[in-house]
Amino acid sequence: MSSAEDGQLCLNISHSSSSSSSFRRKPVSAQQRWAVKKQRAEKRRFSSSSEVKGHSFKKRREEPEAPPPEVKGHLSQEKKTNSNAVHQAPPPEDTDWTPEKKKKMILKKEKDEGAKEAGRSSVKTSSLFKHNPQIPQMDRPVVSPLKEQIFSSASFSDLDLHPHLVATLDKVLNVSTLTSVQKQTVPVLLSGRDAVVRSQTGSGKTLSYAVPLVQSLQSVRPKVSRSDGPLAVVIVPTRELALQTFQTFQKLLKPFTWIVPGVLMGGEKRKAEKARLRKGINILVSTPGRLVDHIKHTLSLVFSAVRWLILDEADRTLDLGFEKDLTVIFNSLNSKGPSRQNVLLSATLTSGVTRLADICLNDPVTVHVSGPASFDSTTTPAVKPDPDPADQPESFAIPEALQQFVVVVPSKIRLVCLAAFILDKCKFSQGNKLIVFASSCEMVEFLHSLFSSVLCRPSANHQAELSFLRLHGNMKQEERSDVFQQFSASRSGVLLCTDVAARGLHLPQVTWIVQFTPPTAAADYVHRVGRTARIGHRGSSLLFLTPAENAFITELANHNISLSEMKLLDILSSLMMDDAYRGRGKYHSQSSSKAREQEIRERATVLQTEFENVVHADAQSVQMAKSALQSFLRAYAAYPARLKHIFHIRSLHLGHAAKSFGLRDAPQGLSVATATHNRKLKNRHQNQRQRTGKQNPGPEAPAEKRFPGGQRESHLVCSEFSSGLDTSKKKKKKKRKALTGQTGEGEEPE
Ligand SMILES: Nc1ncnc2c1ncn2[C@@H]1O[C@H](COP(=O)(O)OP(=O)(O)OP(=O)(O)O)[C@@H](O)[C@H]1O
């Protein structure tokens, strides 16, 4: 609702009041006396209302103070319609005022009220910036970033490829020079060897396996036909990546029309997929869960001819979230068929995953593109490296063209800080395209709804229009695909998303990655920031940390990742670009830096107050904010054990965290609810295990999952990549969902 609409609402209510009997009596009721008293008190608090120049919010800025006990019921009823009305003393009965005059007077009073409200919100400055933990001095440990050169000097035409394939690469995909990873990988795969490939995000890994695969299949004689069924199986962790990979194959296969690619992914109609499988698909791209579903239920899916198995984002796919699915897939592939070429790829293949892969692969060639680490002279010496290389955390290569920043923000200020950053990049300047990562579907929904209603107001001509899209695992597949295509095609805008968009997706022209909630592992950090600065383009990233989470910088440094600090006040200062966020204006014209800082703080408070008013406008909005906060807390409780010293639920200040969801106070019983929830579930799983006699939780048990490093992931947050898709499990899943209250975040549901 715009402010104009708001005004309209007040007017209507005033009209109805004016016709009510209360308008014909003198203001002598308890309520009226209270209102007049309140007005006087207001006057004393704000010596001059002209000093108060606030932004006109869409919703009320503040709830009125509690009325005297005898009128409480009556007031709360009025508050439901328009709480402003409670402040209004009706026009005196014994004047000969025309309805127009009365209306004018009411409007004037409303205006005065608005100004006072604005004043009050300015006074609130203290609540947003007081009682925050100190922002610690940032230590930048010594980091030697791994370097990778993206392009090689060779071109596709130098390789032994079909000329039509080279022409297609050039004309359709606009690709002629080989990237380093392609130069090293394509010949290995063309020679028929298995491979484990690691190179930085956005370096062209997809073509490094897709080109030799197409080259190999087009040369098969007699020619490949649909009736041969799958000859290659490509497994990727998310639906969007499945779609993107399928589209790449569609382009590459333009000259080889007899080879048919196909995609299977959760959320699509099974029946249609079954029909396509019956007709015949030669290159099958799929998410693991959906493939398992078809292995179990689609008779026409036969793997007897499969010659290629590709696991893209292999570290994620080999995570135990997919363990059971992969076992089914491997068993099904191994039962019959010719010898097979296997390829694992990722930007973050850890040695643990590689060791695991060695068991399944046949004498694989390891392609690691990163060169030797280079010393970063801007950093200060820190911890001594561990002498035992086996104990060393994995180093990850980050694109050189990526500038990485971190901002340390007290919890309370996080929401306005994010908003100020978005306004700066997308409204007060142009040509930016942002991806903002948050930890849960509810949080994404909440931010999307709040920002769309508060930040997308039309403003001065020179400011760009802001648009927000959202992507998470709780959306219908159709909508997910639409958003993916829409954001891919757009030149600017903000995509709010969960980790469903963290891996593999190539969304062109993204300039900024914002991690509003920190990732649960350094590898996830790498993949998230890897959505920008791809294939040699420039890009930047910003990580939000609270003062208590500062040690995550050291954790990243252990993986050779180095960040520069961005100052909170610098981000908030973008609010000076729009007088819609002006505070009392007292400091606006003054030039001292202290005065400017104060003005920035006031503007941040004005914006925060606006968020809070929108959130508290009705019960539904409050509920939305609460469930977003709750899901955030659950995600927080699910950080792996080895990061608990940085991200521990007990170190969160609930009231401060609530503020970052636009809630004025910490919702009661929330933290207790989360803890109780955890306990109940733990007991339940223990009982379940005792009943079934299982020592360890089976893959179906909804309890914790273990990552290869031994870390645990609470089931409370449903993994972005979990599958468990067969129909028999559907009921169990529903039951589990109802039990845990989990949102289905990121699942690949059928
Ligand atoms: N040789 C090349 N020259 C120019 N562009 C290329 C080349 N190879 C691939 N690309 C393009 O680079 C982009 C990124 O490639 P791709 O998605 O394969 O990267 P990736 O290494 O798999 O990244 P991630 O690790 O994030 O999955 C794609 O748009 C692709 O078309």
The ligand as a Tripos MOL2 file, in Angstrom:
@<TRIPOS>MOLECULE
LIG
   31    33     1     0     0
SMALL
NO_CHARGES

@<TRIPOS>ATOM
      1 N1         36.2040  -22.1750  -23.9320 N.pl3     1 LIG1
      2 C1         35.2710  -21.3050  -23.5780 C.ar      1 LIG1
      3 N2         35.2930  -20.0370  -24.0400 N.ar      1 LIG1
      4 C2         34.3440  -19.1610  -23.6820 C.ar      1 LIG1
      5 N3         33.3160  -19.4610  -22.8690 N.ar      1 LIG1
      6 C3         33.2400  -20.6920  -22.3710 C.ar      1 LIG1
      7 C4         34.2090  -21.6780  -22.7160 C.ar      1 LIG1
      8 N4         33.8700  -22.8190  -22.0830 N.ar      1 LIG1
      9 C5         32.7490  -22.5660  -21.3910 C.ar      1 LIG1
     10 N5         32.3800  -21.2950  -21.5500 N.ar      1 LIG1
     11 C6         31.2060  -20.6390  -20.9380 C.3       1 LIG1
     12 O1         31.5400  -20.3330  -19.5960 O.3       1 LIG1
     13 C7         30.3840  -20.3920  -18.7710 C.3       1 LIG1
     14 C8         30.6870  -21.1830  -17.5160 C.3       1 LIG1
     15 O2         30.9240  -22.5200  -17.8430 O.3       1 LIG1
     16 P1         30.4950  -23.7150  -16.8670 P.3       1 LIG1
     17 O3         29.1290  -23.4910  -16.3650 O.co2     1 LIG1
     18 O4         30.7890  -24.9620  -17.5680 O.co2     1 LIG1
     19 O5         31.5240  -23.4810  -15.6760 O.3       1 LIG1
     20 P2         31.8710  -24.4860  -14.4920 P.3       1 LIG1
     21 O6         33.3480  -24.5760  -14.4150 O.co2     1 LIG1
     22 O7         31.1050  -25.7470  -14.6530 O.co2     1 LIG1
     23 O8         31.3280  -23.6560  -13.2480 O.3       1 LIG1
     24 P3         30.7670  -24.2100  -11.8420 P.3       1 LIG1
     25 O9         31.9320  -24.7800  -11.1050 O.co2     1 LIG1
     26 O10        30.2040  -23.0110  -11.2050 O.co2     1 LIG1
     27 O11        29.7450  -25.2390  -12.1660 O.co2     1 LIG1
     28 C9         29.2990  -21.0010  -19.6350 C.3       1 LIG1
     29 O12        28.4190  -19.9960  -20.0460 O.3       1 LIG1
     30 C10        30.0250  -21.5490  -20.8260 C.3       1 LIG1
     31 O13        29.2600  -21.4970  -22.0080 O.3       1 LIG1
@<TRIPOS>BOND
     1     1     2 1
     2     2     3 ar
     3     2     7 ar
     4     3     4 ar
     5     4     5 ar
     6     5     6 ar
     7     6     7 ar
     8     6    10 ar
     9     7     8 ar
    10     8     9 ar
    11     9    10 ar
    12    10    11 1
    13    11    12 1
    14    11    30 1
    15    12    13 1
    16    13    14 1
    17    13    28 1
    18    14    15 1
    19    15    16 1
    20    16    17 2
    21    16    18 1
    22    16    19 1
    23    19    20 1
    24    20    21 2
    25    20    22 1
    26    20    23 1
    27    23    24 1
    28    24    25 2
    29    24    26 1
    30    24    27 1
    31    28    29 1
    32    28    30 1
    33    30    31 1
@<TRIPOS>SUBSTRUCTURE
     1 LIG1         1 GROUP 0 **** ****
